[in-house]
Amino acid sequence: MAPRLIITGSTGYIGARLAAMARERGFDVVELGRRPEAKWRIGDEPATSDLEGAAAVIHLAHSWATGAETAEENNINISGTVTLAKAAKAAGVRRFVFASSTSSRREALNVYGRTKFRIEQHLATSPAAPIVRIARIGLVYGGPRTAMFGLMAKLSVLSPLLPMIGLSRKVQPIHLDEVAAGLLALATDENQPPQTFVLAQERPISFAAWLRILRRSQGKGKLHFIPIPLAAALFACRMTKLVPLVPTVDPERVLGLAGAAPMESGESLRLLKLNLADPMTVLSQELGQKSEEPSRSEAGALLRYLGSTPTEAQLQRLSEGLRREGLAPLGLSPTLIKHPRLLALYEPPANRTQHRLAQALYLADLASEPERQRGQKAGLFDAILTIGTDILLLPLRALLARRYR
């Protein structure tokens, strides 16, 4: 009979991957709160029948409805977690894994970090303490581009110049699959004592370095920053709530980043037998595979702009060259890919070696050369027309060329 595993928060970024991995490994997974026969919300007393016979409960669910000023006795995340842990112990569940965070600190700047710390303290003094294992999880990346990972991945490629806070803060990335594997190990390994484990890279890196990794893994060039003071960032968060049609930014995320500090994870990783992969290697594979088709489309547009009818050999040579030089994908819009002649508006006025579009066009010229057929020399009229067009487009090129620099 397959061991029974109960997961809360199974529709979230981590929970969805955890539930899938658990099923792949042969567990009978109960998604508490989502199945019709196991309805539950954090704060509710779970049905004993839902818990009986389970090997472990992995608690990922978190209510974001609790305000920053809510008294501890009314904080549903604290009371709800303790209630669930006590019910699991009473039902004979052998292990209760609580998903916490490396932001968990008494003095954390954000409510989320302080709440996680208070939950840990309450669990340690509750009747359920003998079965509790706490997993403090670092900066999770990989998989679907959602949650904080999706936001950071998008921000890192928006522009080569990025306003940002907390650039010197140390972060500890860990892949989504590694988090899921660690949580399953805590839930199933009977040799691990009740204690706090840290699931995060052993060697922290700066947040600035992390953003550069995200950008490079998506085929973009260098990334430069404009440091933003915390007070200014929080003021901007408040302004987004007042301005219509502008997406609001949760100050919790800003405060969480501003207060980030590393935790020692080496012993935890050794106990759980986790060998964490290099984030740059993994992200280059994941994000590079997703960008393969867009890069091929861009290669075709570049070749057509230069007057070539792309052949399979040319497309392959250029796509490989663009990836090798860190230029794939360029980020050409669907309009430019469909109408490559519009690239004339974005080509720099002069042959700039550091301009990404200019480099890409140079590679396209090299890629098309072996199959290029010699045509008739351009006549005087064609030459005058080309020069005249270049002169007319010069002001536009000087302005628009900044987009792909």
N, C-alpha and C positions, 0 to 999 in steps of 0.2 A: 504493500500500500504506500502511495506517495506521501511524503511528509507534508503536513498542512502548514501554510505560511499566511499570516494575516498582514496586509499592508494598508495603511491609511495614506491618503494623499496620492493615490495611485494614478491620478490624471495629470499630475504636475510634471515638470521637466525631469526630475530625478525619478519620481515614482513610476512613471510610465516605462522607463527603461528597466527599472528594478523588477517590475511585474513581468515584463517580457523575458528578462534573463532568468528569473526564477522558474518560469514555465519551461524555458529551454532546458533547464537543469533537472526537470522532472518534478517540481514542486506542485502541490495542489494549492493554488493561490486564491485567497479570498480577499477581494478588494473591498474592505470595510467602508461603508458609506456610499458605495456606487452600485452594488448589486441589489436587485429588488428584494432578495431574501436576506440581505445584510445591511439594511438601511441604518445609517448612523451619521451624526454630526458631532464635531468636537464639542465637548461639554455634556453630551448625552451619556447616560449609563448604558453601556453596551449589553446586548442580550447574552446571557451565559452560553446559550446554544451556539452563538457565533464564535465563541472563544474556545470552547471545549475541544480537546483533541489537537490543538494547534501546537506545533513545535516552538513557534516564536511569533511575536508581534513586532513589526517594524513601523514605527510611528513617524510619518513625514508630514502629516496634515498640520496646517497652521492657519488660524483665522486672522485676516488682516483688518477685520472690522473693529478690533479693540483699539481704542484711542490711546494716545500717549499719556494722558492724565488719568487713565483708569486705575482705580485702587487695586492692589494686589489681590484682595479677596474676590474682586469682580472680574479679574482677568481670565477670560475663558480659556486661553492657551495654557495657563498654569493649572487651573483647577481641572480642565478637561484632560490634560495629559496625565495628571496624578490619578484621576478617576479611572482612566483607561488602564493604567499600569496596575492599580490595585485590583481591578476586575480581572485582568489577565492572571495575576498571581493567584487569586481566589479560584479561578477556573483550571488551575494546574498547568498553565503555560510556563515553559522552562526559561524562556528568555524574552526580555522586552528591550528592544533596541530603539533608543531615542535619537533622532537625527537633529543634532545641534549644529553649531557653526563656529568657525574660528573667530568670529566677531563676538563670541560669548564672553563677556567680561562684566564685572560689577560696575565698572566705570565707563562702559561703552558709550560712544556718542549717540548711537541710534537706539531707538526703542527695541528693535528686533534683537540686537545683541544683548541688551540688558534683560529682556524677557527670556531669552534662551538660557542665560546664566541663572535666573531665578528658578526656572523649571528644573535645571540640573540640581540646584540646591534642595528644592522640595522633593525631588525623586530620591535624593541621597538619604533623606530623613523619613521617607514614607515606608509603610510596611512592605512595599514592593521592591525595596532597595536590593535584596539578594538576587533578583533576576534582572536588574537593570544594567544595561551597557550603553554608554553615551558615545556617540560618534560626532566629533567636531569636524565639520567638512569645510575644506578650503574653497578656492575659487574654481567652480566647476565649468568645464568647457567641453566642446565636442557634441556630436549628434545633431539634432535639429537646432536651427538657429532661433532659439527662443530664450526667454528669461534674460538674465544679465549677459550671458554669453552672446546671444543674438544681438543685443543692444551694442555691446562693445565691438563685435565683429563689423556691424554696420558703421559705427562711428569711425572706426580705424581707417576705412577706405573712402570716407566722404571727401576728404581733402588732405593734401600733404601738410597742411598747417591746421592744427587742432587745438582749440582752447580746452583746457582740462584742469581739474584739481587733483591733489594727492599724487602727483607724479613721482615723488620720492618714496611714497609708502611701499612697504614690502608686501607682496602677495604670494600665495602658494597655490599654483594651478594644479588641478587633478582632473583627469578625463572622466566623463560621465560613466563609461563602462567600468573604470577603476573604482569609482564610488559605489556602484551597484555591487561589484564583486566584494568590496570591503564590507558592505552592509550584510550581504549574505553570509560572509565568513563569521561576522559577529553573531548572526542569528542561529548559526548551525554548529559552530565549533564549541564543544563542551569544555575544552581545555582552557578557554579564555576566561579569566576571572572578571567579576563585575568591576569595571573601572572605566575611565575616560580614555578614548582612543582619538588620535588626530589623523584624519584622512586628507593628506595634502603633501605636495612636494617637499622633500627634506630641505632643499636649498631655495630659500625665497629669492624672488627677483623684484625689481622695482616695477611699479605700475606702468611707468613709461616704457620699460623694456617689454612688458607684456603686450601693450598696444602695438609696439613695433613688430612683435612676433605675429600678431593677428594680421597686420597689414601685409607683411612679407609673405605669409602663407597664402594670401589671396592674390599674389602676383603683382602687388603694388610696390612702388619705390620707397624712398626715404620718408620718414614722418618727423615733423618738427612740431613743437608745442608752444602754446601761449599759456603760461601758468595763470590760473585763476584763483584769487583768494577765496577762502571758504565763505566768508560773509557775503561776498558778491554772488557766489553760486547759490546760496540759500535765498538771497533776495530775488534772484532770477527765478527760482522755483516758485516763490510766492507770486511773482508777476505772471507766470504762466497760468495761474488759476484765475486771474482777472481779465486776461486778454482772450476774447473769443476766437475760436477756430485754431488756437495754438495748443498742441498737445501738452498736457500738464506733466511736470517732472516731480516725482516723489522725493522730498527732501531726505527720506530715510535712506535712499540709495547714496545720496551725496554724503550724508553723515557716516554711513557705513564704510565708505571708501576713505573718508578723511580720518577715521579712527582705526584703520586697518593696522594690525601688528602681527608678526609671525609667531607661530607656535612650534615647539619641537615635535617632530613627527617620526623621526627615525626609528624609535623603539616600537611604535605602533605599527609601522609598515613591516618591520621584521616579524613581529608576533603574528600578523595577519598574512604573512608571506606574499606581500604585494610588492612587485617591482614596477614602479611607475615609469611610463614611457616619456621620452623627450617631447614636450608639447609642439615644438617646431616641426619635428618629423611627422607626428600624427596629423597635425593640422594641414600640413602641406599635402598629405595624401587625401584627407577628407575634403578640404576645400578645393584642392587642385582637381580632383575628379569631378566635382560639381561644376567647375569652371571650364572643363574641356570643350564642351559644345559651344558655349559663348565665345571662347577663344578662337575656335575654328571659324565661326561666323565672322568674327572680326578680321581674321586673316584673309578671308575671301573679299571683304570690303576693301582692305588695304590694297590687295592685288588689283581689284577692279578700278580703284582710284588711279592707279598707275597705268591703266590702259591694258592690263592683261586679262585674258579669260582664264580664270584659275583652273589648273589641272590638279589631279590628286597628289602628284609629286610635289607641286608648288605649295599646296595647302599643308601637306605634312611637314615639309622643310620649314615653312614659315611658322607654323604652330609650335614646333619644337624649338625654333630659335627664340620666339617670343617668351616661352616658358623658361628657357635656359637663361635669358637675360632679365628675368623678373618683370616682364612687361605684360604678362597674360594674367587676367584679362585687362585690357586697357580701360574698359568701362564705356565703350561706344554706345550711344543710344540706339534703339531700334530704327529710328529715322535715318541715322548716319549709315547703319548697316544696309538698309534698304536703298538708300540714295547716296552712294559713296562720294559722288561729286561734291557734296556739301562739306567734305573734309577739307576742301580748299579754304574754307572759312577759319579752320582751326589749325592749319599748318603754320608753324612759326615763320615770320618774315625772313629769318636767316637760318642757316643750318646750325642749330644749337645742339651740341653733343649731349647736353644734360636734359634735353626736352624729350619726354617719353614718346610723344607722337612722332617726332622727327627720327628718333631711334628706330621706332617700329617701321616707318616708311623706308628707312635705309635697309633694314632687314628684308622688307618686302621686295625691294629692288634687287637685292642679292638672290633671294629665293626664286625670282622669276627669270633670272639671267640665263640659266642653262637652256630653257625652252624658248627664249625670246627670239622672235623672228625679226630680221632686219627689214624695216619698212622704208618707204621713200623718205627722203629728207624733207623736213617741213619747208614750205615755201615762205617767201618774204611776208606775204599777207598773214600767214599763220603765226609767224614769229612776232610780227607787230601786235597781233591780237593777243597773244600770250603775255607779252610785256605790258600791254595796256591793262589787261585784266589784273595782272599782279600789282600794278600801281594802284588801281581802284580798290583792290581788296586789302591793301597794306594796313589802313587804319583798323579795319575789322579784325584782321589777323593779329595785330598787336594786342587787341583787347581779348578776343576769344581764345587765343592760343594758350592763355593761362590755365585753361581747364585741364589740359593734358600735359602740363609741364612736369 
